[in-house]
Amino acid sequence: MTRPLALVTGGMRRLGAVIAAQLAEAGYDLALTSHSDGTPDAELTAALEHNAVQWKHFPADLSAEGSADKLMSEVVAHFGRAPDLLVNNAALFGQDGWDDMSGDTLDAHFRLNLFAPVLLSRALVQSAGEKAQPAIVNIVDQRITNPNGDQLSYTLSKQALAGSVRSLAAAFSKRARLNGVAPGLVIPTDDYDDVQMARLNDEMPLGQLPDAKAIAEAVLYLANARHVTGQIIFVDGGAHLRSYKRDFMHL
């Protein structure tokens, strides 16, 4: 049997690499994108080798005009088939607020965080054929329900991406299933210290922040959930149930 094929954008590093590793364990071959570097994170490398995954790295600037169709054509040409699963994970996370937001910051965030996932989804459905019904999972953000004023261009673009889930699921109808996963704080940067992380864990309604594996498991569930479309699953320790005055890094 031919193994299923997944295309994971931003799939070489951090959360994307954990998602890709989970899919490798589940029996997927993988097409992985990054903006440049083609060396996967160590955990992903181990999963690729352990599961004898057929995989290829596709360097791609997904914010560039025509990049979605070009990428899909390259993936189909290399593997000889369209992906069974598309995970739209690549994202830009800027630090602007309302006072320094500009047309340039909005354009940069919307190009990568909204236009690229939407156009890649269209390219997949066009390539897959009428009866294939591929699965598409958009990685959004828990802040779409209770936004604050930080990272404003990012937040607006993710709110738009979340809104596209229902619209595209309805538009694609039988041709594809499209859902979303909304993570909370998953892989902290160096901006966080241990004391702050302990405090943030306590402030979650469930008393704990999610880990990257939990996000990957939600993606895999939606990949296999044949009767689910147009849904967003929050994997955030319950963070979307509360309103926070600032982004977690400022709390």
C-alpha beads as a LAMMPS data file, in Angstrom:
LAMMPS data file: protein, C-alpha beads

251 atoms
250 bonds

1 atom types
1 bond types

-500.0 500.0 xlo xhi
-500.0 500.0 ylo yhi
-500.0 500.0 zlo zhi

Masses

1 110.0

Atoms # bond

1 1 1 0.000 0.000 0.000
2 1 1 1.134 3.575 -0.648
3 1 1 1.781 5.437 2.567
4 1 1 -0.265 8.623 3.015
5 1 1 1.555 11.855 2.224
6 1 1 1.493 15.007 4.369
7 1 1 2.735 18.476 3.491
8 1 1 3.710 20.435 6.617
9 1 1 4.709 24.067 6.144
10 1 1 7.372 25.233 8.559
11 1 1 7.848 21.552 9.273
12 1 1 11.576 21.474 9.980
13 1 1 11.666 23.352 13.286
14 1 1 9.906 23.770 16.636
15 1 1 6.162 23.014 16.581
16 1 1 6.165 22.075 12.888
17 1 1 8.904 19.514 13.505
18 1 1 6.949 17.946 16.387
19 1 1 3.853 17.711 14.183
20 1 1 5.912 16.164 11.387
21 1 1 7.466 13.642 13.802
22 1 1 3.997 12.619 15.026
23 1 1 2.865 12.092 11.440
24 1 1 6.018 10.071 10.704
25 1 1 5.172 7.792 13.634
26 1 1 1.636 7.450 12.242
27 1 1 2.932 6.191 8.884
28 1 1 3.005 9.317 6.723
29 1 1 5.575 10.232 4.132
30 1 1 6.422 13.907 4.399
31 1 1 6.939 17.022 2.308
32 1 1 8.414 19.677 4.615
33 1 1 8.976 23.344 3.952
34 1 1 11.141 25.997 5.523
35 1 1 12.307 29.365 4.331
36 1 1 15.879 28.166 3.919
37 1 1 17.667 25.646 6.162
38 1 1 17.038 22.023 5.209
39 1 1 18.251 20.376 8.434
40 1 1 15.402 19.042 10.623
41 1 1 15.330 19.274 14.411
42 1 1 17.000 16.288 16.091
43 1 1 13.730 14.692 17.283
44 1 1 12.291 14.880 13.787
45 1 1 15.464 13.424 12.244
46 1 1 15.202 10.454 14.602
47 1 1 11.532 9.914 13.726
48 1 1 12.248 10.068 9.993
49 1 1 15.005 7.485 10.289
50 1 1 13.186 5.187 12.713
51 1 1 10.083 5.003 10.518
52 1 1 11.920 4.826 7.168
53 1 1 9.965 7.857 5.974
54 1 1 10.190 8.994 2.383
55 1 1 10.583 12.732 2.782
56 1 1 11.868 15.824 1.058
57 1 1 12.622 19.372 2.093
58 1 1 11.159 22.096 -0.125
59 1 1 12.690 25.553 0.437
60 1 1 9.901 28.062 -0.013
61 1 1 9.132 31.701 0.651
62 1 1 5.408 31.198 1.078
63 1 1 4.776 34.935 1.247
64 1 1 5.918 35.363 -2.368
65 1 1 3.408 35.728 -5.186
66 1 1 2.708 32.375 -6.867
67 1 1 4.564 30.369 -4.207
68 1 1 1.572 28.207 -3.222
69 1 1 0.936 26.854 -6.707
70 1 1 4.681 26.419 -7.295
71 1 1 5.145 24.455 -4.070
72 1 1 2.178 22.185 -4.720
73 1 1 3.431 21.461 -8.243
74 1 1 6.885 20.576 -6.888
75 1 1 5.445 18.246 -4.235
76 1 1 3.198 16.468 -6.745
77 1 1 6.053 16.138 -9.223
78 1 1 8.410 14.660 -6.620
79 1 1 6.019 12.202 -4.950
80 1 1 3.862 11.477 -7.972
81 1 1 0.651 12.360 -6.136
82 1 1 -1.054 15.150 -4.232
83 1 1 -0.811 15.185 -0.416
84 1 1 -3.498 13.471 1.620
85 1 1 -2.940 16.020 4.393
86 1 1 -1.880 19.669 4.437
87 1 1 -0.825 21.250 7.729
88 1 1 -0.595 25.036 7.422
89 1 1 1.824 25.700 10.257
90 1 1 4.332 28.284 8.962
91 1 1 3.732 31.722 10.482
92 1 1 5.198 35.149 11.118
93 1 1 5.038 36.370 14.726
94 1 1 5.848 40.085 14.952
95 1 1 5.767 42.326 18.000
96 1 1 3.850 45.407 16.842
97 1 1 1.035 47.148 18.706
98 1 1 -1.576 49.562 17.414
99 1 1 0.831 52.502 17.590
100 1 1 3.547 51.010 15.382
101 1 1 1.406 48.745 13.202
102 1 1 1.685 49.701 9.537
103 1 1 0.626 48.628 6.092
104 1 1 3.956 46.825 5.800
105 1 1 3.526 44.824 9.029
106 1 1 -0.031 43.917 8.098
107 1 1 0.975 42.924 4.585
108 1 1 3.830 40.721 5.799
109 1 1 1.666 38.903 8.362
110 1 1 -1.359 38.435 6.135
111 1 1 0.748 37.163 3.235
112 1 1 2.248 34.331 5.279
113 1 1 -0.384 33.724 7.961
114 1 1 -3.535 33.976 5.805
115 1 1 -2.930 34.166 2.064
116 1 1 -0.415 31.305 1.948
117 1 1 -2.631 28.794 3.836
118 1 1 -5.713 29.739 1.821
119 1 1 -3.920 29.520 -1.526
120 1 1 -2.120 26.296 -0.595
121 1 1 -5.461 24.785 0.381
122 1 1 -6.905 25.768 -2.988
123 1 1 -3.872 24.346 -4.797
124 1 1 -4.209 21.058 -2.913
125 1 1 -7.901 20.659 -3.705
126 1 1 -7.241 21.425 -7.362
127 1 1 -4.415 18.860 -7.488
128 1 1 -6.137 16.110 -5.526
129 1 1 -9.061 15.461 -7.857
130 1 1 -12.790 15.327 -7.171
131 1 1 -12.908 12.136 -5.082
132 1 1 -9.714 12.310 -3.014
133 1 1 -11.070 14.501 -0.156
134 1 1 -7.745 15.501 1.448
135 1 1 -7.586 16.832 5.001
136 1 1 -6.367 20.364 5.756
137 1 1 -5.440 21.600 9.242
138 1 1 -4.686 25.269 9.914
139 1 1 -2.654 26.151 13.002
140 1 1 -4.286 29.244 14.483
141 1 1 -3.932 30.601 18.057
142 1 1 -5.962 30.578 21.267
143 1 1 -5.926 34.392 21.322
144 1 1 -8.552 34.507 18.570
145 1 1 -11.283 34.419 21.236
146 1 1 -9.865 36.854 23.826
147 1 1 -7.305 39.057 22.061
148 1 1 -5.085 41.618 23.710
149 1 1 -3.225 44.528 22.149
150 1 1 0.136 42.787 21.706
151 1 1 1.464 41.373 18.414
152 1 1 -1.447 43.067 16.683
153 1 1 -0.656 42.312 13.026
154 1 1 -0.106 38.665 13.984
155 1 1 -3.342 38.507 15.963
156 1 1 -5.405 40.050 13.170
157 1 1 -3.970 37.622 10.630
158 1 1 -4.676 34.622 12.857
159 1 1 -8.228 35.817 13.493
160 1 1 -8.689 35.983 9.728
161 1 1 -7.211 32.498 9.306
162 1 1 -9.583 31.167 11.962
163 1 1 -12.498 32.774 10.113
164 1 1 -11.422 31.067 6.909
165 1 1 -11.850 27.608 8.458
166 1 1 -15.647 27.613 8.280
167 1 1 -15.766 29.515 4.997
168 1 1 -13.369 27.214 3.158
169 1 1 -14.852 24.070 4.688
170 1 1 -18.228 25.137 3.300
171 1 1 -16.750 26.179 -0.050
172 1 1 -14.759 22.972 -0.563
173 1 1 -17.724 20.870 0.571
174 1 1 -17.092 17.244 -0.496
175 1 1 -13.740 18.097 -2.061
176 1 1 -11.802 18.488 1.223
177 1 1 -12.120 18.559 5.006
178 1 1 -10.710 21.722 6.586
179 1 1 -10.265 22.261 10.321
180 1 1 -8.049 24.189 12.719
181 1 1 -6.019 23.695 15.889
182 1 1 -5.598 26.666 18.246
183 1 1 -2.541 26.234 20.497
184 1 1 -1.753 28.143 23.630
185 1 1 1.810 28.836 24.764
186 1 1 3.619 25.682 23.684
187 1 1 7.355 26.191 23.102
188 1 1 8.548 29.215 25.096
189 1 1 11.338 31.376 23.757
190 1 1 14.237 32.785 25.774
191 1 1 11.928 35.641 26.789
192 1 1 10.487 33.364 29.501
193 1 1 12.211 32.233 32.707
194 1 1 11.376 29.261 34.931
195 1 1 9.547 31.320 37.550
196 1 1 7.354 32.929 34.911
197 1 1 6.574 29.554 33.311
198 1 1 5.534 28.096 36.660
199 1 1 3.247 31.070 37.255
200 1 1 1.718 30.818 33.771
201 1 1 1.025 27.117 34.282
202 1 1 -0.857 27.947 37.476
203 1 1 -2.882 30.644 35.697
204 1 1 -4.300 28.221 33.116
205 1 1 -7.822 26.958 33.881
206 1 1 -6.464 23.390 33.726
207 1 1 -3.411 24.316 35.789
208 1 1 -0.990 23.468 32.998
209 1 1 0.157 24.719 29.628
210 1 1 0.015 22.321 26.671
211 1 1 3.116 20.762 25.167
212 1 1 3.910 20.471 21.475
213 1 1 3.017 16.769 21.427
214 1 1 -0.558 17.653 22.421
215 1 1 -0.837 19.950 19.403
216 1 1 0.527 17.238 17.126
217 1 1 -1.966 14.720 18.504
218 1 1 -4.839 17.104 17.739
219 1 1 -3.564 17.507 14.174
220 1 1 -3.408 13.741 13.749
221 1 1 -6.934 13.374 15.133
222 1 1 -8.290 15.858 12.596
223 1 1 -6.341 14.164 9.818
224 1 1 -8.255 10.957 10.577
225 1 1 -11.644 12.388 11.589
226 1 1 -13.547 11.601 8.394
227 1 1 -16.791 13.226 9.544
228 1 1 -15.342 16.455 10.967
229 1 1 -14.974 19.683 8.995
230 1 1 -15.167 23.401 9.750
231 1 1 -14.074 22.954 13.393
232 1 1 -11.359 24.530 15.537
233 1 1 -9.946 22.569 18.474
234 1 1 -8.346 24.616 21.257
235 1 1 -5.330 22.892 22.815
236 1 1 -4.285 25.551 25.293
237 1 1 -4.884 24.420 28.868
238 1 1 -8.135 26.361 28.761
239 1 1 -6.457 29.739 28.090
240 1 1 -9.179 30.767 25.619
241 1 1 -11.697 30.706 28.483
242 1 1 -10.027 33.691 30.143
243 1 1 -9.027 37.184 29.085
244 1 1 -5.395 38.204 29.673
245 1 1 -4.376 41.872 29.639
246 1 1 -1.113 41.228 27.795
247 1 1 0.577 38.500 25.799
248 1 1 1.994 35.755 28.038
249 1 1 5.576 36.986 27.617
250 1 1 4.595 40.281 29.310
251 1 1 2.731 38.738 32.249

Bonds

1 1 1 2
2 1 2 3
3 1 3 4
4 1 4 5
5 1 5 6
6 1 6 7
7 1 7 8
8 1 8 9
9 1 9 10
10 1 10 11
11 1 11 12
12 1 12 13
13 1 13 14
14 1 14 15
15 1 15 16
16 1 16 17
17 1 17 18
18 1 18 19
19 1 19 20
20 1 20 21
21 1 21 22
22 1 22 23
23 1 23 24
24 1 24 25
25 1 25 26
26 1 26 27
27 1 27 28
28 1 28 29
29 1 29 30
30 1 30 31
31 1 31 32
32 1 32 33
33 1 33 34
34 1 34 35
35 1 35 36
36 1 36 37
37 1 37 38
38 1 38 39
39 1 39 40
40 1 40 41
41 1 41 42
42 1 42 43
43 1 43 44
44 1 44 45
45 1 45 46
46 1 46 47
47 1 47 48
48 1 48 49
49 1 49 50
50 1 50 51
51 1 51 52
52 1 52 53
53 1 53 54
54 1 54 55
55 1 55 56
56 1 56 57
57 1 57 58
58 1 58 59
59 1 59 60
60 1 60 61
61 1 61 62
62 1 62 63
63 1 63 64
64 1 64 65
65 1 65 66
66 1 66 67
67 1 67 68
68 1 68 69
69 1 69 70
70 1 70 71
71 1 71 72
72 1 72 73
73 1 73 74
74 1 74 75
75 1 75 76
76 1 76 77
77 1 77 78
78 1 78 79
79 1 79 80
80 1 80 81
81 1 81 82
82 1 82 83
83 1 83 84
84 1 84 85
85 1 85 86
86 1 86 87
87 1 87 88
88 1 88 89
89 1 89 90
90 1 90 91
91 1 91 92
92 1 92 93
93 1 93 94
94 1 94 95
95 1 95 96
96 1 96 97
97 1 97 98
98 1 98 99
99 1 99 100
100 1 100 101
101 1 101 102
102 1 102 103
103 1 103 104
104 1 104 105
105 1 105 106
106 1 106 107
107 1 107 108
108 1 108 109
109 1 109 110
110 1 110 111
111 1 111 112
112 1 112 113
113 1 113 114
114 1 114 115
115 1 115 116
116 1 116 117
117 1 117 118
118 1 118 119
119 1 119 120
120 1 120 121
121 1 121 122
122 1 122 123
123 1 123 124
124 1 124 125
125 1 125 126
126 1 126 127
127 1 127 128
128 1 128 129
129 1 129 130
130 1 130 131
131 1 131 132
132 1 132 133
133 1 133 134
134 1 134 135
135 1 135 136
136 1 136 137
137 1 137 138
138 1 138 139
139 1 139 140
140 1 140 141
141 1 141 142
142 1 142 143
143 1 143 144
144 1 144 145
145 1 145 146
146 1 146 147
147 1 147 148
148 1 148 149
149 1 149 150
150 1 150 151
151 1 151 152
152 1 152 153
153 1 153 154
154 1 154 155
155 1 155 156
156 1 156 157
157 1 157 158
158 1 158 159
159 1 159 160
160 1 160 161
161 1 161 162
162 1 162 163
163 1 163 164
164 1 164 165
165 1 165 166
166 1 166 167
167 1 167 168
168 1 168 169
169 1 169 170
170 1 170 171
171 1 171 172
172 1 172 173
173 1 173 174
174 1 174 175
175 1 175 176
176 1 176 177
177 1 177 178
178 1 178 179
179 1 179 180
180 1 180 181
181 1 181 182
182 1 182 183
183 1 183 184
184 1 184 185
185 1 185 186
186 1 186 187
187 1 187 188
188 1 188 189
189 1 189 190
190 1 190 191
191 1 191 192
192 1 192 193
193 1 193 194
194 1 194 195
195 1 195 196
196 1 196 197
197 1 197 198
198 1 198 199
199 1 199 200
200 1 200 201
201 1 201 202
202 1 202 203
203 1 203 204
204 1 204 205
205 1 205 206
206 1 206 207
207 1 207 208
208 1 208 209
209 1 209 210
210 1 210 211
211 1 211 212
212 1 212 213
213 1 213 214
214 1 214 215
215 1 215 216
216 1 216 217
217 1 217 218
218 1 218 219
219 1 219 220
220 1 220 221
221 1 221 222
222 1 222 223
223 1 223 224
224 1 224 225
225 1 225 226
226 1 226 227
227 1 227 228
228 1 228 229
229 1 229 230
230 1 230 231
231 1 231 232
232 1 232 233
233 1 233 234
234 1 234 235
235 1 235 236
236 1 236 237
237 1 237 238
238 1 238 239
239 1 239 240
240 1 240 241
241 1 241 242
242 1 242 243
243 1 243 244
244 1 244 245
245 1 245 246
246 1 246 247
247 1 247 248
248 1 248 249
249 1 249 250
250 1 250 251
